[in-house]
Amino acid sequence: MFNALRTTLIAAAIAASTGAAHATVNPHPEFGMRTAAANADQRITINPSTKWVNVNNGDTVTFDINGKSVTWHFDTLHSEEAFDLSKIAPDAIPAGVVTVYVGSNPLYRG
């Protein structure tokens, strides 16, 4: 009985810590995930006049914003998507009002 209770408590603690870590690392999994800069296919510089950027589903892009950068692998749930860059940029990187337009993956287009 003690072993079953201990196993249940350990499993619950692992699940809670994994969920909490996941939530802080990737707050918007519906758009993809952060990744290492070495994985980037392209770099896009965001400046004050940038209003929008185009990427494709499946692209890995490093965004350079005010001397800081974030690398994102786009894996959206829909074939096309549009959202504000600030949703995927860390709070420490002020992305301004820039819309990211995610097109369908070219490998799967008719």
Backbone as a ProteinNet text record, in pm:
[ID]
protein_1_A
[PRIMARY]
MFNALRTTLIAAAIAASTGAAHATVNPHPEFGMRTAAANADQRITINPSTKWVNVNNGDTVTFDINGKSVTWHFDTLHSEEAFDLSKIAPDAIPAGVVTVYVGSNPLYRG
[TERTIARY]
81.7	0	86.3	191	278.6	346.7	390.8	457.2	362.7	237.4	140.9	116.6	104.8	84.2	206	324.8	448.2	461.1	430.5	438.1	340.1	219.8	119.5	165.3	221.1	269.1	385.2	476.4	590.3	542.4	450.4	396.9	325.6	250.1	178.9	277.4	384	484	555.5	588.6	654.6	562	437.7	341.4	323.4	314.7	296.5	418.6	537.1	658	679.7	649.6	664.2	565.9	442.1	342.2	378.9	427.9	464.9	584.1	682.4	798.9	758.7	670.7	624.4	549.5	469.2	389	476.9	587.5	672.2	760	799.1	885.1	806.3	686.9	609.6	465.1	439.3	304.4	203.1	249.2	158.4	197.5	174.1	214.2	137.5	24.3	-52	21	126.9	203.6	337.1	376.2	504.9	582.3	717.5	799.5	929.7	982.6	1116.3	1217.9	1326.7	1433.1	1566.2	1674.3	1808.3	1831.7	1907.8	1937.2	2008.8	2082.4	2154.1	2059.3	1932.9	1835	1767	1795.3	1723	1752.4	1644.9	1655.8	1679	1628.4	1641.2	1640.2	1686.2	1685.2	1599.1	1517.2	1435.3	1461.6	1501.6	1525.1	1397.3	1355	1235	1281.3	1236.7	1268.8	1138.4	1144.9	1021.5	922.2	968.9	876.7	817.6	861	809	666.9	575.2	434.7	392.7	458.1	422.3	541.5	538.3	637.4	563.5	618.4	562.6	658.5	605.7	681	591.7	649.2	571.4	567.8	460.5	449.9	566.7	639.9	756.7	887.7	883.3	1004.5	1056	1187.3	1250.2	1319.9	1276.9	1319.1	1375.4	1487.8	1539.4	1495	1425.9	1383	1481.1	1543.3	1631.4	1550	1534.2	1449.9	1529	1561.3	1630.5	1755	1837.3	1960.6	1943.4	1821.8	1796.8	1734.1	1736.2	1679.2	1601.1	1509.5	1432.3	1419.2	1438	1426.5	1303.5	1221.2	1092.5	1075.3	1030.3	993.2	841.6	793.8	650.3	587.6	490.2	416.4	273.7	199.8	65.5	-35.2	-149.1	-253.5	-333	-332	-409.3	-314.3	-367.4	-281.3	-232.2	-311.2	-269.8	-309.8	-228.4	-249.4	-192.9	-247.8	-194.3	-206.3	-97.8	-99.7	5.7	0	91.7	224.4	335.7	468.6	492.4	432.2	453.1	404.7	318.6	271.8	382.1	481.1	587.9	721.1	732.8	856.2	855.6	970	975.2	942.3	896.4	859.3	975.9	1098.2	1215.5	1245.1	1177.9	1200.5	1074.3	1074.8	956.1	939.8	845.2	828.4	742.5	677.5	591.2	467.6	406.9	287.4	326.9	364.6	405.7	321.5	255.9	173.6	256.7	250.7	317.8	212.7	235	146.7	216.4	154.1	211	135.3	205.8	146.2	155.9	83.8	87.8	226.6	261.1	391.5	400.9	504.9	518.4	528.3	573.1	585	449.4	345.1	213.4	111.9	158.2	67.2	39.3	-84.2	-129.5	-46.2
-118.4	0	125.1	125.8	241.5	264.4	157.7	171.6	230.2	188.4	241.8	390	430.2	570.5	653.3	602.4	672.5	687.7	583.3	588.3	691.5	695.2	792.3	934.5	959.8	1093	1136	1045.3	1077.4	1107.4	1027.3	1049.5	1184	1218.9	1347.2	1463.8	1451	1557.3	1576.9	1467.3	1475.7	1540.7	1499.8	1557	1705.8	1745.9	1887.8	1969.2	1918.6	1994.7	2000	1893.9	1893	1989.8	1989.6	2082	2226.3	2257	2394	2438.8	2352.9	2388.7	2409.2	2325.6	2338.1	2468.9	2507.2	2628.8	2752.7	2756.8	2874.7	2875.7	2761.4	2754.9	2781.6	2729.1	2741.1	2779.1	2909.4	2949.1	2938.2	2925.7	2917.4	2801.2	2677.3	2562.6	2553.7	2624.3	2619.3	2688.1	2764.5	2832.2	2764.2	2669.5	2603.2	2605.6	2619.6	2615.7	2690.9	2740.2	2800.8	2691.6	2730.2	2635	2708.4	2634	2693.3	2770.3	2877.2	2961.2	2883	2779.9	2699.2	2626.4	2610.7	2540.2	2630.1	2759.6	2855.8	2837.2	2846.5	2844.8	2985.4	3085	3223.7	3317.5	3442.2	3548.6	3661.9	3716.4	3831.6	3939.2	4057.8	4170.2	4251.6	4272.6	4351.7	4490.9	4593.9	4731.2	4806.3	4931.1	5002.9	5016.9	5010.4	5024.9	4891.8	4780.9	4649.9	4633.9	4604.2	4584.9	4438.9	4361.1	4221.4	4144.5	4011.9	3921.2	3798.4	3739.6	3616.6	3501.3	3391.7	3268	3153.2	3035.8	2916.7	2820.8	2746.4	2641.1	2545	2512.3	2425.7	2503.2	2636.1	2718.1	2734.5	2751.8	2787.6	2920.8	3022.3	3159.8	3222.5	3293.9	3376.1	3518.6	3577	3715.9	3799.7	3899	3993.7	4118.2	4147.6	4257.7	4342.2	4464.7	4557.7	4497	4428.5	4371.4	4239	4190	4060	3969.4	3840	3749.3	3636.1	3581.6	3464.6	3377.8	3247.2	3154.1	3068.4	3058.8	2990.9	2894	2772.2	2674.2	2679.6	2716.9	2731.5	2596.3	2560.1	2435.1	2463.6	2532.6	2575.6	2464	2478	2376.5	2388.8	2507.3	2530.7	2547.7	2535.7	2550.5	2694.1	2791.1	2931.1	2994	3085.3	3144	3285.1	3372.2	3506.5	3538	3592.1	3627.7	3734.6	3793.8	3898.9	3838.7	3892.4	3841.3	3842.9	3936	3943.8	3818.4	3738.4	3613.9	3510.4	3514.7	3414.9	3473.1	3606.2	3669.7	3672.3	3644.9	3653.1	3794.4	3806.8	3937.3	4036.3	3986.9	4073.8	4134.7	4086.4	4136.8	4207.9	4341	4414.9	4407.6	4327.8	4302.8	4408.3	4494.3	4594.5	4528.9	4596.4	4542.9	4494	4367.2	4303.9	4178.3	4167.5	4049.6	3946.2	3822.3	3710.3	3636.4	3628.7	3553.2	3421.2	3311.5	3178.7	3113.2	3090.1	3023.6	2873	2802.1	2655.8	2606.5	2490.7	2431.2	2400.5	2449.7	2426.3	2277.9	2194.7	2051.3	1984.4	2046.8	1984.4	2059.1	2156	2228.5	2143.3	2154	2075.6	2094.2
0	0	0	84.1	90.1	-43.9	-110.4	-240.7	-345.5	-344.6	-441	-417.2	-290.2	-256.9	-295.5	-267.3	-300.9	-451.5	-527.2	-672.9	-728.3	-673.2	-717.7	-689.6	-571.9	-536.9	-625.2	-653.1	-739.4	-881.1	-932	-1067.2	-1075.7	-971.6	-970.8	-966	-888.9	-880.1	-1013.2	-1079.7	-1210.6	-1312.2	-1313.1	-1407.7	-1383.1	-1258.2	-1225.5	-1264.8	-1236	-1269.2	-1419.9	-1490.4	-1635.8	-1699.1	-1653.4	-1708	-1682.4	-1564.1	-1531.1	-1614.4	-1632.7	-1713.4	-1858.5	-1907.6	-2045.3	-2067.3	-1969.6	-1983.7	-1992.9	-1919.2	-1923.7	-2047.6	-2098.5	-2215.4	-2342.7	-2353.9	-2476.7	-2444.4	-2426.2	-2389.6	-2504	-2628	-2743.3	-2835.4	-2791.5	-2874.3	-3005.8	-3018.2	-3142	-3257.6	-3226.1	-3330.8	-3358.6	-3276.1	-3293.1	-3163.7	-3173.7	-3053.4	-3071.7	-2959.5	-2961.7	-2985.1	-3048.2	-3074.5	-3074	-3088.4	-3088.9	-3218.5	-3209.4	-3326.2	-3435.4	-3399.1	-3498.4	-3592.9	-3554	-3637.1	-3739.5	-3737	-3820.8	-3969.7	-4050.2	-4195.7	-4248.9	-4175.9	-4219.8	-4101.1	-4125.5	-4024.6	-4077.6	-3989.2	-4024.3	-3919.9	-3967.4	-3877.6	-3865.8	-3743.2	-3714.9	-3672.6	-3745.4	-3708.6	-3684	-3637.6	-3604	-3719.6	-3843.7	-3956.8	-4003.5	-3945.4	-3984.3	-3932.5	-4022.8	-3985	-3995.2	-4082.4	-4102	-4156.7	-4138.8	-4197.4	-4249.6	-4353.9	-4411.3	-4385.5	-4336.2	-4317.7	-4363.7	-4374.8	-4410.3	-4292.2	-4282.6	-4183.4	-4206.7	-4103.3	-4115.5	-4117.6	-4138.1	-4136.3	-3994.1	-3982.5	-3855.9	-3878.8	-3804.1	-3830.2	-3703.1	-3718.7	-3610.3	-3636	-3538.5	-3545.6	-3465.5	-3530.9	-3462.9	-3431.7	-3302.7	-3258.1	-3158.2	-3197.5	-3107.1	-3042.8	-3119.5	-3067.7	-2994.6	-2982.6	-2919.5	-3023.9	-2997.8	-3097.2	-3031.9	-3110.1	-3070.9	-3196	-3179.8	-3292.6	-3270.2	-3375.4	-3364.7	-3480.4	-3449.3	-3552.2	-3564.5	-3683.7	-3705.7	-3736.7	-3655.1	-3671.2	-3626.7	-3713	-3677.1	-3700.5	-3635.8	-3645.6	-3774.7	-3834.8	-3956.6	-4074.6	-4196.1	-4313.4	-4328.2	-4282.6	-4283.1	-4151	-4105	-3972.5	-3973	-3892	-3870.1	-3721.6	-3663.3	-3522	-3496	-3378.9	-3340	-3294.8	-3343.5	-3309.1	-3158.6	-3087.8	-2943.1	-2869.5	-2932.9	-2869.1	-2855.2	-2944.1	-2937.9	-2892.1	-2890	-2842.7	-2690.1	-2629.1	-2482.5	-2435.4	-2312.2	-2257.5	-2260	-2252.6	-2251.1	-2388.5	-2492.9	-2628.3	-2675.4	-2676.4	-2720.1	-2871.4	-2917.4	-3060.9	-3129.4	-3053.2	-3115	-3174.2	-3270.9	-3335.5	-3474.5	-3481	-3606	-3623.4	-3738.2	-3765.9	-3839.8	-3793.3	-3860.5	-3941.9	-4072.1	-4160.4	-4193.2	-4153.2	-4175.1	-4290.1	-4400.3	-4515.6	-4501.4	-4584.6	-4579.7	-4619.6	-4572.4	-4601.3	-4751.4	-4819	-4963	-5000.3	-4906.6	-4936	-4951.1	-4894	-4895.3	-4979.9	-5057.6	-5146.1	-5268.7	-5319.1	-5433.8	-5550.3
[MASK]
++++++++++++++++++++++++++++++++++++++++++++++++++++++++++++++++++++++++++++++++++++++++++++++++++++++++++++++

